[in-house]
Amino acid sequence: MYNIRPVSDLRTRLHEIEKTISAGEPVFLTKNGRGTMVVISIKDYYDLVNDIEQKLDEADRISAETTTRYTLDEVHERVLAKLNEPETIQNTNTPDL
């Protein structure tokens, strides 16, 4: 279940929000009934960003080791083909592209 709160709760119920985030759950904040932001722990943020950084570092390494380059259309076709493949169980949380 999503934890959705008005942004004013940051001021009045910060302790409750901190407890929720410490439990590993994000808190979705609204302003005037519309979603405005998500609050997550620093650890969860680092885990999210670190995975992206690792993938970018890997792409940079591969790029430096090869002269093969793809056009935007080729990349788009390859990504679509990968997304349309039947799902298989993988050892990682992210699909190989």
N, CA, C and O atoms as CSV, one atom per row, in Angstrom:
chain,resi,resn,atom,element,x,y,z
A,1,MET,N,N,0.840,-1.176,0.000
A,1,MET,CA,C,0.000,0.000,0.000
A,1,MET,C,C,0.885,1.239,0.000
A,1,MET,O,O,1.842,1.327,0.770
A,2,TYR,N,N,0.565,2.188,-0.859
A,2,TYR,CA,C,1.337,3.416,-0.934
A,2,TYR,C,C,1.065,4.306,0.270
A,2,TYR,O,O,-0.066,4.394,0.747
A,3,ASN,N,N,2.108,4.961,0.752
A,3,ASN,CA,C,1.971,5.919,1.834
A,3,ASN,C,C,1.914,7.304,1.198
A,3,ASN,O,O,2.941,7.860,0.808
A,4,ILE,N,N,0.714,7.852,1.099
A,4,ILE,CA,C,0.498,9.141,0.449
A,4,ILE,C,C,0.105,10.160,1.512
A,4,ILE,O,O,-0.811,9.935,2.303
A,5,ARG,N,N,0.815,11.279,1.514
A,5,ARG,CA,C,0.585,12.311,2.536
A,5,ARG,C,C,0.640,13.691,1.892
A,5,ARG,O,O,1.278,13.876,0.856
A,6,PRO,N,N,-0.030,14.656,2.512
A,6,PRO,CA,C,0.115,16.036,2.028
A,6,PRO,C,C,1.506,16.565,2.388
A,6,PRO,O,O,2.092,16.177,3.399
A,7,VAL,N,N,2.009,17.441,1.555
A,7,VAL,CA,C,3.354,17.977,1.770
A,7,VAL,C,C,3.463,18.690,3.121
A,7,VAL,O,O,4.556,18.781,3.680
A,8,SER,N,N,2.359,19.190,3.645
A,8,SER,CA,C,2.382,19.860,4.948
A,8,SER,C,C,2.792,18.905,6.070
A,8,SER,O,O,3.246,19.357,7.121
A,9,ASP,N,N,2.640,17.589,5.864
A,9,ASP,CA,C,3.069,16.615,6.872
A,9,ASP,C,C,4.577,16.632,7.090
A,9,ASP,O,O,5.052,16.151,8.119
A,10,LEU,N,N,5.333,17.172,6.148
A,10,LEU,CA,C,6.784,17.291,6.365
A,10,LEU,C,C,7.061,18.146,7.595
A,10,LEU,O,O,8.019,17.903,8.329
A,11,ARG,N,N,6.227,19.134,7.811
A,11,ARG,CA,C,6.421,20.032,8.940
A,11,ARG,C,C,5.784,19.472,10.212
A,11,ARG,O,O,6.359,19.564,11.297
A,12,THR,N,N,4.596,18.892,10.068
A,12,THR,CA,C,3.842,18.504,11.258
A,12,THR,C,C,4.042,17.050,11.680
A,12,THR,O,O,3.821,16.719,12.845
A,13,ARG,N,N,4.451,16.180,10.766
A,13,ARG,CA,C,4.588,14.755,11.094
A,13,ARG,C,C,5.877,14.150,10.554
A,13,ARG,O,O,5.908,13.006,10.100
A,14,LEU,N,N,6.920,14.935,10.613
A,14,LEU,CA,C,8.206,14.489,10.076
A,14,LEU,C,C,8.669,13.187,10.717
A,14,LEU,O,O,9.214,12.324,10.028
A,15,HIS,N,N,8.464,13.030,12.015
A,15,HIS,CA,C,8.909,11.814,12.700
A,15,HIS,C,C,8.234,10.574,12.100
A,15,HIS,O,O,8.895,9.554,11.903
A,16,GLU,N,N,6.943,10.643,11.810
A,16,GLU,CA,C,6.230,9.510,11.202
A,16,GLU,C,C,6.767,9.216,9.805
A,16,GLU,O,O,6.932,8.055,9.429
A,17,ILE,N,N,7.033,10.251,9.055
A,17,ILE,CA,C,7.579,10.079,7.706
A,17,ILE,C,C,8.955,9.433,7.785
A,17,ILE,O,O,9.259,8.532,7.002
A,18,GLU,N,N,9.784,9.878,8.714
A,18,GLU,CA,C,11.114,9.292,8.887
A,18,GLU,C,C,11.019,7.807,9.237
A,18,GLU,O,O,11.806,7.008,8.731
A,19,LYS,N,N,10.069,7.426,10.096
A,19,LYS,CA,C,9.902,6.018,10.469
A,19,LYS,C,C,9.510,5.183,9.249
A,19,LYS,O,O,10.016,4.078,9.058
A,20,THR,N,N,8.616,5.711,8.436
A,20,THR,CA,C,8.184,4.999,7.229
A,20,THR,C,C,9.347,4.801,6.277
A,20,THR,O,O,9.545,3.712,5.740
A,21,ILE,N,N,10.112,5.859,6.073
A,21,ILE,CA,C,11.261,5.794,5.162
A,21,ILE,C,C,12.333,4.862,5.717
A,21,ILE,O,O,12.958,4.119,4.961
A,22,SER,N,N,12.549,4.893,7.024
A,22,SER,CA,C,13.534,4.001,7.650
A,22,SER,C,C,13.149,2.539,7.471
A,22,SER,O,O,14.015,1.664,7.453
A,23,ALA,N,N,11.848,2.272,7.337
A,23,ALA,CA,C,11.375,0.900,7.124
A,23,ALA,C,C,11.520,0.486,5.662
A,23,ALA,O,O,11.131,-0.622,5.291
A,24,GLY,N,N,12.073,1.360,4.837
A,24,GLY,CA,C,12.318,1.017,3.440
A,24,GLY,C,C,11.159,1.331,2.508
A,24,GLY,O,O,11.156,0.897,1.356
A,25,GLU,N,N,10.179,2.079,2.992
A,25,GLU,CA,C,9.027,2.431,2.157
A,25,GLU,C,C,9.115,3.893,1.738
A,25,GLU,O,O,9.441,4.750,2.559
A,26,PRO,N,N,8.831,4.190,0.477
A,26,PRO,CA,C,8.807,5.591,0.056
A,26,PRO,C,C,7.545,6.279,0.555
A,26,PRO,O,O,6.542,5.626,0.843
A,27,VAL,N,N,7.604,7.591,0.652
A,27,VAL,CA,C,6.439,8.396,1.020
A,27,VAL,C,C,6.150,9.325,-0.162
A,27,VAL,O,O,7.012,10.085,-0.603
A,28,PHE,N,N,4.934,9.245,-0.653
A,28,PHE,CA,C,4.498,10.080,-1.767
A,28,PHE,C,C,3.820,11.315,-1.194
A,28,PHE,O,O,2.880,11.212,-0.406
A,29,LEU,N,N,4.311,12.493,-1.600
A,29,LEU,CA,C,3.768,13.744,-1.082
A,29,LEU,C,C,2.907,14.431,-2.136
A,29,LEU,O,O,3.219,14.422,-3.327
A,30,THR,N,N,1.815,15.027,-1.661
A,30,THR,CA,C,0.896,15.720,-2.553
A,30,THR,C,C,0.756,17.182,-2.149
A,30,THR,O,O,0.961,17.547,-0.991
A,31,LYS,N,N,0.408,17.998,-3.115
A,31,LYS,CA,C,0.101,19.409,-2.871
A,31,LYS,C,C,-1.163,19.712,-3.661
A,31,LYS,O,O,-1.215,19.509,-4.873
A,32,ASN,N,N,-2.169,20.195,-2.970
A,32,ASN,CA,C,-3.464,20.453,-3.587
A,32,ASN,C,C,-4.025,19.209,-4.273
A,32,ASN,O,O,-4.653,19.302,-5.327
A,33,GLY,N,N,-3.792,18.047,-3.666
A,33,GLY,CA,C,-4.349,16.800,-4.178
A,33,GLY,C,C,-3.601,16.172,-5.328
A,33,GLY,O,O,-4.032,15.148,-5.856
A,34,ARG,N,N,-2.504,16.753,-5.724
A,34,ARG,CA,C,-1.701,16.205,-6.837
A,34,ARG,C,C,-0.318,15.803,-6.342
A,34,ARG,O,O,0.286,16.483,-5.512
A,35,GLY,N,N,0.166,14.687,-6.868
A,35,GLY,CA,C,1.492,14.231,-6.493
A,35,GLY,C,C,2.556,15.235,-6.873
A,35,GLY,O,O,2.549,15.771,-7.982
A,36,THR,N,N,3.477,15.493,-5.945
A,36,THR,CA,C,4.546,16.453,-6.219
A,36,THR,C,C,5.942,15.863,-6.055
A,36,THR,O,O,6.873,16.275,-6.747
A,37,MET,N,N,6.095,14.895,-5.141
A,37,MET,CA,C,7.426,14.335,-4.928
A,37,MET,C,C,7.337,13.021,-4.164
A,37,MET,O,O,6.307,12.675,-3.587
A,38,VAL,N,N,8.448,12.309,-4.181
A,38,VAL,CA,C,8.584,11.064,-3.430
A,38,VAL,C,C,9.793,11.210,-2.533
A,38,VAL,O,O,10.850,11.660,-2.974
A,39,VAL,N,N,9.643,10.833,-1.281
A,39,VAL,CA,C,10.743,10.893,-0.326
A,39,VAL,C,C,11.196,9.460,-0.057
A,39,VAL,O,O,10.392,8.600,0.301
A,40,ILE,N,N,12.497,9.217,-0.236
A,40,ILE,CA,C,13.078,7.899,0.044
A,40,ILE,C,C,14.328,8.091,0.893
A,40,ILE,O,O,14.851,9.199,1.014
A,41,SER,N,N,14.792,7.000,1.472
A,41,SER,CA,C,15.997,7.086,2.296
A,41,SER,C,C,17.223,7.328,1.415
A,41,SER,O,O,17.209,7.059,0.213
A,42,ILE,N,N,18.254,7.828,2.027
A,42,ILE,CA,C,19.508,8.038,1.296
A,42,ILE,C,C,20.035,6.703,0.772
A,42,ILE,O,O,20.545,6.635,-0.347
A,43,LYS,N,N,19.918,5.645,1.569
A,43,LYS,CA,C,20.377,4.327,1.128
A,43,LYS,C,C,19.612,3.871,-0.104
A,43,LYS,O,O,20.217,3.396,-1.065
A,44,ASP,N,N,18.287,4.008,-0.088
A,44,ASP,CA,C,17.491,3.605,-1.253
A,44,ASP,C,C,17.842,4.446,-2.475
A,44,ASP,O,O,17.918,3.930,-3.590
A,45,TYR,N,N,18.056,5.737,-2.262
A,45,TYR,CA,C,18.447,6.609,-3.361
A,45,TYR,C,C,19.804,6.174,-3.921
A,45,TYR,O,O,19.979,6.083,-5.136
A,46,TYR,N,N,20.759,5.907,-3.031
A,46,TYR,CA,C,22.088,5.474,-3.472
A,46,TYR,C,C,21.988,4.169,-4.262
A,46,TYR,O,O,22.613,4.027,-5.314
A,47,ASP,N,N,21.204,3.219,-3.754
A,47,ASP,CA,C,21.046,1.948,-4.464
A,47,ASP,C,C,20.473,2.169,-5.861
A,47,ASP,O,O,20.911,1.528,-6.817
A,48,LEU,N,N,19.513,3.058,-5.987
A,48,LEU,CA,C,18.894,3.354,-7.268
A,48,LEU,C,C,19.895,3.995,-8.223
A,48,LEU,O,O,20.023,3.574,-9.373
A,49,VAL,N,N,20.594,5.001,-7.748
A,49,VAL,CA,C,21.535,5.734,-8.583
A,49,VAL,C,C,22.778,4.900,-8.873
A,49,VAL,O,O,23.312,4.948,-9.981
A,50,ASN,N,N,23.238,4.145,-7.893
A,50,ASN,CA,C,24.449,3.352,-8.070
A,50,ASN,C,C,24.282,2.345,-9.201
A,50,ASN,O,O,25.209,2.154,-9.989
A,51,ASP,N,N,23.138,1.705,-9.298
A,51,ASP,CA,C,22.899,0.738,-10.371
A,51,ASP,C,C,22.998,1.422,-11.734
A,51,ASP,O,O,23.585,0.874,-12.668
A,52,ILE,N,N,22.429,2.610,-11.844
A,52,ILE,CA,C,22.496,3.357,-13.096
A,52,ILE,C,C,23.939,3.743,-13.400
A,52,ILE,O,O,24.396,3.607,-14.535
A,53,GLU,N,N,24.651,4.221,-12.392
A,53,GLU,CA,C,26.057,4.607,-12.583
A,53,GLU,C,C,26.905,3.417,-13.038
A,53,GLU,O,O,27.761,3.559,-13.911
A,54,GLN,N,N,26.666,2.247,-12.446
A,54,GLN,CA,C,27.412,1.053,-12.843
A,54,GLN,C,C,27.144,0.700,-14.301
A,54,GLN,O,O,28.069,0.347,-15.033
A,55,LYS,N,N,25.896,0.791,-14.722
A,55,LYS,CA,C,25.546,0.490,-16.115
A,55,LYS,C,C,26.201,1.501,-17.065
A,55,LYS,O,O,26.689,1.124,-18.131
A,56,LEU,N,N,26.213,2.774,-16.683
A,56,LEU,CA,C,26.854,3.783,-17.521
A,56,LEU,C,C,28.366,3.562,-17.594
A,56,LEU,O,O,28.967,3.709,-18.658
A,57,ASP,N,N,28.977,3.208,-16.459
A,57,ASP,CA,C,30.417,2.906,-16.460
A,57,ASP,C,C,30.719,1.715,-17.363
A,57,ASP,O,O,31.707,1.719,-18.098
A,58,GLU,N,N,29.865,0.699,-17.303
A,58,GLU,CA,C,30.044,-0.473,-18.165
A,58,GLU,C,C,29.914,-0.080,-19.634
A,58,GLU,O,O,30.691,-0.542,-20.470
A,59,ALA,N,N,28.945,0.763,-19.951
A,59,ALA,CA,C,28.769,1.217,-21.332
A,59,ALA,C,C,29.990,2.008,-21.802
A,59,ALA,O,O,30.430,1.854,-22.941
A,60,ASP,N,N,30.537,2.852,-20.927
A,60,ASP,CA,C,31.745,3.607,-21.275
A,60,ASP,C,C,32.917,2.672,-21.542
A,60,ASP,O,O,33.679,2.878,-22.487
A,61,ARG,N,N,33.061,1.638,-20.703
A,61,ARG,CA,C,34.155,0.685,-20.875
A,61,ARG,C,C,34.024,-0.056,-22.206
A,61,ARG,O,O,34.999,-0.200,-22.942
A,62,ILE,N,N,32.827,-0.516,-22.503
A,62,ILE,CA,C,32.589,-1.243,-23.756
A,62,ILE,C,C,32.837,-0.326,-24.950
A,62,ILE,O,O,33.410,-0.745,-25.955
A,63,SER,N,N,32.404,0.922,-24.833
A,63,SER,CA,C,32.600,1.882,-25.913
A,63,SER,C,C,34.087,2.120,-26.181
A,63,SER,O,O,34.501,2.264,-27.331
A,64,ALA,N,N,34.878,2.159,-25.119
A,64,ALA,CA,C,36.317,2.379,-25.274
A,64,ALA,C,C,37.022,1.173,-25.882
A,64,ALA,O,O,38.087,1.316,-26.482
A,65,GLU,N,N,36.435,-0.018,-25.731
A,65,GLU,CA,C,37.070,-1.248,-26.208
A,65,GLU,C,C,36.683,-1.622,-27.635
A,65,GLU,O,O,37.273,-2.541,-28.203
A,66,THR,N,N,35.720,-0.941,-28.222
A,66,THR,CA,C,35.258,-1.321,-29.554
A,66,THR,C,C,34.989,-0.089,-30.403
A,66,THR,O,O,34.743,1.000,-29.883
A,67,THR,N,N,35.039,-0.276,-31.700
A,67,THR,CA,C,34.721,0.822,-32.613
A,67,THR,C,C,33.305,0.685,-33.163
A,67,THR,O,O,32.867,1.520,-33.955
A,68,THR,N,N,32.589,-0.353,-32.752
A,68,THR,CA,C,31.222,-0.553,-33.217
A,68,THR,C,C,30.322,0.547,-32.676
A,68,THR,O,O,30.318,0.827,-31.477
A,69,ARG,N,N,29.568,1.162,-33.562
A,69,ARG,CA,C,28.623,2.208,-33.171
A,69,ARG,C,C,27.282,1.909,-33.839
A,69,ARG,O,O,27.235,1.343,-34.931
A,70,TYR,N,N,26.204,2.293,-33.178
A,70,TYR,CA,C,24.863,2.072,-33.696
A,70,TYR,C,C,24.161,3.405,-33.874
A,70,TYR,O,O,24.386,4.347,-33.114
A,71,THR,N,N,23.311,3.476,-34.886
A,71,THR,CA,C,22.502,4.674,-35.083
A,71,THR,C,C,21.370,4.667,-34.056
A,71,THR,O,O,21.112,3.650,-33.412
A,72,LEU,N,N,20.711,5.791,-33.913
A,72,LEU,CA,C,19.576,5.879,-32.999
A,72,LEU,C,C,18.494,4.880,-33.383
A,72,LEU,O,O,17.905,4.231,-32.519
A,73,ASP,N,N,18.235,4.760,-34.676
A,73,ASP,CA,C,17.215,3.802,-35.136
A,73,ASP,C,C,17.607,2.363,-34.804
A,73,ASP,O,O,16.756,1.565,-34.412
A,74,GLU,N,N,18.882,2.028,-34.957
A,74,GLU,CA,C,19.341,0.675,-34.628
A,74,GLU,C,C,19.186,0.399,-33.128
A,74,GLU,O,O,18.750,-0.681,-32.727
A,75,VAL,N,N,19.543,1.373,-32.320
A,75,VAL,CA,C,19.406,1.203,-30.873
A,75,VAL,C,C,17.929,1.022,-30.521
A,75,VAL,O,O,17.573,0.145,-29.734
A,76,HIS,N,N,17.093,1.843,-31.099
A,76,HIS,CA,C,15.656,1.767,-30.835
A,76,HIS,C,C,15.119,0.379,-31.214
A,76,HIS,O,O,14.375,-0.227,-30.443
A,77,GLU,N,N,15.487,-0.119,-32.378
A,77,GLU,CA,C,15.039,-1.448,-32.814
A,77,GLU,C,C,15.530,-2.541,-31.872
A,77,GLU,O,O,14.781,-3.463,-31.549
A,78,ARG,N,N,16.783,-2.445,-31.429
A,78,ARG,CA,C,17.337,-3.456,-30.533
A,78,ARG,C,C,16.627,-3.449,-29.182
A,78,ARG,O,O,16.341,-4.508,-28.621
A,79,VAL,N,N,16.348,-2.271,-28.666
A,79,VAL,CA,C,15.650,-2.167,-27.380
A,79,VAL,C,C,14.239,-2.737,-27.508
A,79,VAL,O,O,13.805,-3.509,-26.653
A,80,LEU,N,N,13.523,-2.366,-28.562
A,80,LEU,CA,C,12.174,-2.893,-28.761
A,80,LEU,C,C,12.187,-4.410,-28.898
A,80,LEU,O,O,11.321,-5.087,-28.343
A,81,ALA,N,N,13.147,-4.946,-29.623
A,81,ALA,CA,C,13.244,-6.396,-29.780
A,81,ALA,C,C,13.491,-7.065,-28.432
A,81,ALA,O,O,12.909,-8.107,-28.131
A,82,LYS,N,N,14.349,-6.466,-27.634
A,82,LYS,CA,C,14.645,-7.023,-26.313
A,82,LYS,C,C,13.418,-6.970,-25.411
A,82,LYS,O,O,13.144,-7.918,-24.675
A,83,LEU,N,N,12.682,-5.867,-25.466
A,83,LEU,CA,C,11.478,-5.731,-24.654
A,83,LEU,C,C,10.385,-6.709,-25.068
A,83,LEU,O,O,9.569,-7.117,-24.241
A,84,ASN,N,N,10.365,-7.084,-26.334
A,84,ASN,CA,C,9.332,-7.980,-26.833
A,84,ASN,C,C,9.686,-9.456,-26.696
A,84,ASN,O,O,8.867,-10.321,-27.010
A,85,GLU,N,N,10.911,-9.755,-26.225
A,85,GLU,CA,C,11.298,-11.145,-25.998
A,85,GLU,C,C,10.478,-11.722,-24.856
A,85,GLU,O,O,10.096,-10.998,-23.938
A,86,PRO,N,N,10.205,-13.028,-24.907
A,86,PRO,CA,C,9.516,-13.645,-23.767
A,86,PRO,C,C,10.363,-13.468,-22.506
A,86,PRO,O,O,11.591,-13.536,-22.548
A,87,GLU,N,N,9.684,-13.244,-21.401
A,87,GLU,CA,C,10.403,-13.039,-20.137
A,87,GLU,C,C,11.087,-14.315,-19.694
A,87,GLU,O,O,10.540,-15.411,-19.810
A,88,THR,N,N,12.296,-14.147,-19.184
A,88,THR,CA,C,13.026,-15.276,-18.619
A,88,THR,C,C,13.483,-14.875,-17.237
A,88,THR,O,O,13.635,-13.689,-16.944
A,89,ILE,N,N,13.701,-15.853,-16.392
A,89,ILE,CA,C,14.189,-15.591,-15.050
A,89,ILE,C,C,15.665,-15.243,-15.148
A,89,ILE,O,O,16.452,-15.981,-15.740
A,90,GLN,N,N,16.031,-14.108,-14.558
A,90,GLN,CA,C,17.411,-13.673,-14.593
A,90,GLN,C,C,17.957,-13.554,-13.184
A,90,GLN,O,O,17.202,-13.453,-12.217
A,91,ASN,N,N,19.273,-13.568,-13.078
A,91,ASN,CA,C,19.910,-13.455,-11.777
A,91,ASN,C,C,20.009,-12.019,-11.296
A,91,ASN,O,O,20.345,-11.786,-10.135
A,92,THR,N,N,19.726,-11.051,-12.154
A,92,THR,CA,C,19.817,-9.651,-11.762
A,92,THR,C,C,18.430,-9.026,-11.827
A,92,THR,O,O,17.495,-9.615,-12.369
A,93,ASN,N,N,18.312,-7.834,-11.274
A,93,ASN,CA,C,17.038,-7.133,-11.258
A,93,ASN,C,C,16.781,-6.360,-12.537
A,93,ASN,O,O,15.660,-5.905,-12.765
A,94,THR,N,N,17.799,-6.202,-13.382
A,94,THR,CA,C,17.627,-5.427,-14.595
A,94,THR,C,C,17.883,-6.298,-15.802
A,94,THR,O,O,18.768,-7.153,-15.766
A,95,PRO,N,N,17.121,-6.102,-16.887
A,95,PRO,CA,C,17.332,-6.898,-18.084
A,95,PRO,C,C,18.608,-6.470,-18.797
A,95,PRO,O,O,19.003,-5.308,-18.710
A,96,ASP,N,N,19.249,-7.382,-19.490
A,96,ASP,CA,C,20.415,-7.060,-20.310
A,96,ASP,C,C,19.931,-6.436,-21.604
A,96,ASP,O,O,19.034,-6.967,-22.259
A,97,LEU,N,N,20.520,-5.312,-21.972
A,97,LEU,CA,C,20.144,-4.677,-23.236
A,97,LEU,C,C,21.303,-4.632,-24.170
A,97,LEU,O,O,21.177,-4.132,-25.288
